[in-house]
């Protein structure tokens, strides 16, 4: 093979044009990058942590095919360099073309990023974002993925740093992938079988760094992506110079060993480059008007609320997103993806909604992604709300925001919510037709990272985001919460007891609903954010999980754990089974008097009955009744042609789990206390 001498004496040859990014090959490193308008491209090589390159190697004109620049550099040791690109081309901002040959550009396909490896410490200068070449030699062994059916999932949303950063977590590697790995036994015991990690792609937590009343505020959540192909360096406990996310892979491997799936919260709606005033370190300098949606004047559309909007349905961007998700699926064995502000993925290049968005369709039918979960947050900051109508091709599930809103309203005692609550608990068939959307479309949740925690939902009537620095103007004002009589922390024993009961009611509703339940980390032991419903910038005790709450709210934690296991042990709750032999329908709703079909009245009592026969031919029949009124309610359980009802749960009792007490309701009558839930199981 003939090589060409270049500056610095490096031997180069034409690259592998279909191999995006920088890849170690035998005897060389292959560099490939694409730009539709660049007239010139050069590769800059840096010694580790140096701001100025030790070598700059232009791509020869003859090494460009179409819009792709590719070359192999022979004799490079990946341990000894970091790299970035510089490009030249037209600079016409009104057309969205902003090439600048003086800017160093981060490779969009970089598998590891340097420049932000120590949490909260921003490197100075223009050249802080550079990439590393990594080895892809992790040994997954013979491990199989769990491949759990969507209907069997119990999803646990968490923030990698916040989950173990507080000293109360008592882990050896707080705030890291390794620290999370230490908590897997806890999660397994709790009963969750899927962990949804808030963004772990490389992001800049120092973006928008500021101080408020002496508190350092950072971009803690991580929804401003720097690079889509690389894990966040500061989440690794060990320094991983040229290894490909080993610590994260070990974490995924350990989850799989314990039968748990891993879902990533991914942000393909915008990037950390922001608008016209934002930083310039990657996509802007490579193909600004390809990667971003721009107005006719060359400004950035802002359907994300974060300054820019990724141009997802441009073919080049589509290809990048598909390649990215395939990469995480193949090399990190990820089991599913939750797409932040997913409605943006259905917008055309001019921002208008599309009826058959090609990106969403390609994701749905991609062979590599054929078994991963695809979950949409089916709205965006531009007013596009698609809950129940997200383009799905029977592949996409949705965060069911209507479940959250209707059930919050019902559980706090609002009148006229029986019908809505019944539909939500039955899997929202009014929104997700089982014949067209399947039975796996609804991800049910009452709380998530965005909004009140479960505890705060019953401790605060109003948001308290003052410490965010925006005079409490940020965050949602429509929380559908109730403080149980006193705002915030209280010593009033009755208020505290009521709050625990309300949390138990909410837990029972979530675990007794058809659809996939999702809980927010710490909700199972009443973790609080002190009324902050938008803790995106709080890298402190506001957003960190306080593990001492597990002891303070021991009985509530045990109740939550019990309800998760009760759901798993009674498949009739989450999936239709073979017909019951005693003639009960597979799913039905009731009022204080069973079989009353009128759910339109201003009442506050709702029952839901699941009935079926399991594979071992045993009957699986459970009944839950919710009294959201402030008065007692005399209820009649649906009659059984044989057997009797055993009382399993009554949240009116401080020790709410009654299964082992063998309390049978032989006549089917029960006096249910105010704001309480009872659950029974048929003993045939």
MOVEN-V660677 format. One record per backbone hydrogen bond with DSSP energy under -0.5 kcal/mol. NH is the residue of the N-H (numbers start at 1). CO is the residue of the C=O. Records with the same first field share a line. If there is no record, write none. Layout:
NH = CO / CO
This chain:
4 = 12
6 = 10
9 = 6
10 = 7
11 = 74
12 = 4
13 = 72
15 = 70
17 = 15
19 = 16
20 = 18
21 = 32
23 = 30
25 = 28
28 = 25
29 = 73
30 = 23
31 = 71
32 = 21
33 = 69
35 = 67
39 = 88
40 = 88
42 = 86
43 = 57
44 = 84
45 = 55
46 = 82
50 = 47
54 = 45
55 = 45
57 = 43
58 = 56
59 = 41
60 = 58
63 = 60
64 = 61
65 = 63 / 68
66 = 64
68 = 65
69 = 33 / 67
70 = 63
71 = 31
72 = 13
73 = 29
74 = 11 / 72
75 = 27
76 = 73
78 = 76
80 = 77
81 = 78
82 = 46
83 = 131
84 = 44
85 = 105
86 = 42
88 = 40
92 = 90 / 97
95 = 92
96 = 93
97 = 92
98 = 96
99 = 90
103 = 100
105 = 85
106 = 281
110 = 107
111 = 132
114 = 130
119 = 117
121 = 118
122 = 120
123 = 115
128 = 125
130 = 114 / 128
131 = 83
132 = 112
135 = 242
137 = 135
140 = 138
143 = 140
152 = 149
153 = 149 / 150
155 = 517
156 = 194
157 = 155 / 519
158 = 196
160 = 158
163 = 159
164 = 160 / 161
165 = 161
169 = 166
170 = 167
176 = 173
177 = 235
179 = 173
180 = 176
181 = 177
182 = 178
183 = 179 / 180
184 = 181
187 = 183
188 = 184
189 = 185
190 = 186
191 = 187
192 = 187
193 = 154
194 = 154
195 = 261
196 = 156 / 194
197 = 195 / 263
198 = 158
202 = 227 / 230
204 = 224
205 = 203
207 = 204
209 = 206
210 = 217
212 = 215
215 = 212
217 = 210
218 = 537
219 = 205
220 = 218 / 536
221 = 536
225 = 223
226 = 202
227 = 202
232 = 200
235 = 232
236 = 233
241 = 239
244 = 135
245 = 243
249 = 245
250 = 246
251 = 247
252 = 248
253 = 249
254 = 250
255 = 251
256 = 252
257 = 253
258 = 254 / 255
259 = 256
260 = 255
261 = 193
263 = 195
264 = 336
265 = 197
266 = 264 / 338
268 = 266
272 = 225
274 = 271
278 = 275
285 = 282
286 = 282 / 283
287 = 283
288 = 284
289 = 96
290 = 287
291 = 287
292 = 288
293 = 309
295 = 299
298 = 295
301 = 293
305 = 302
310 = 269
311 = 291
312 = 310
314 = 311
318 = 314
319 = 315
320 = 316
321 = 317
322 = 318
323 = 319
324 = 320
325 = 321
326 = 322
327 = 323
328 = 324
329 = 325
330 = 326
331 = 327
332 = 327 / 328
334 = 328
335 = 262
336 = 262
337 = 373
338 = 264
339 = 337 / 375
340 = 266 / 338
342 = 339 / 377
343 = 377 / 379
344 = 341
345 = 342
346 = 343
347 = 344
348 = 352
351 = 348
354 = 346
361 = 357
362 = 358
363 = 359
364 = 360
365 = 361
366 = 362
370 = 367
372 = 369
373 = 335
374 = 395
375 = 337 / 373
376 = 397
377 = 339
378 = 376
379 = 377
380 = 384
381 = 303
382 = 303
383 = 380
385 = 383
386 = 378 / 384
389 = 386
390 = 386
395 = 392
396 = 392
397 = 374
398 = 441
399 = 376
400 = 398 / 443
401 = 399
404 = 400
405 = 401
406 = 402
407 = 403
408 = 404
409 = 405
410 = 406
411 = 407
412 = 408
413 = 410
414 = 409
417 = 414
419 = 599
421 = 417
422 = 418
423 = 419
424 = 420
425 = 421
426 = 422
427 = 424
428 = 423
431 = 428
432 = 428
433 = 431
436 = 433
437 = 433
438 = 433
443 = 398 / 441
444 = 442 / 516
446 = 518
451 = 449 / 533
455 = 527
457 = 453
458 = 454 / 455
459 = 456
460 = 456
464 = 531
468 = 465
469 = 466
470 = 465
473 = 470
479 = 477
482 = 457
486 = 483
488 = 459
493 = 491
496 = 492
497 = 493
498 = 494
499 = 495
500 = 496
501 = 497
502 = 498
503 = 499
504 = 500
505 = 501
506 = 502
507 = 503
508 = 504
509 = 505
510 = 506
511 = 507
512 = 508
513 = 510
514 = 425
516 = 442
517 = 153 / 515
518 = 444
519 = 155
521 = 157
523 = 520
525 = 522
526 = 523
527 = 522
532 = 529
533 = 531
536 = 534
538 = 535
539 = 537
540 = 538
543 = 540
544 = 540
545 = 162
547 = 545
549 = 546
550 = 547
551 = 548
552 = 548
553 = 549
554 = 551
557 = 553
558 = 554
559 = 555
560 = 556
561 = 557
562 = 558
563 = 559
564 = 560
565 = 561
566 = 562
567 = 563
568 = 564
569 = 565
570 = 566 / 567
573 = 570
575 = 571
578 = 613
580 = 584
583 = 580
588 = 609
590 = 607
591 = 593
594 = 592
596 = 593
597 = 595
599 = 597
603 = 601
606 = 626
607 = 590
608 = 624
609 = 588
610 = 622
611 = 586
612 = 620
613 = 578
614 = 618
617 = 614
620 = 612
622 = 610
623 = 680
624 = 608
625 = 678
626 = 606
627 = 625 / 676
628 = 604 / 626
629 = 604
633 = 672
635 = 633 / 670
636 = 592
637 = 668
644 = 683
645 = 665
646 = 681
647 = 645 / 663
648 = 679
649 = 679
650 = 656
651 = 677
653 = 650
656 = 654
658 = 648 / 656
659 = 648
661 = 658
662 = 659
663 = 647
664 = 662
665 = 645
666 = 664
668 = 665
670 = 635
672 = 633 / 670
673 = 671
675 = 629
676 = 627 / 673
678 = 625
679 = 649
680 = 623
681 = 646
682 = 621
683 = 644
684 = 682
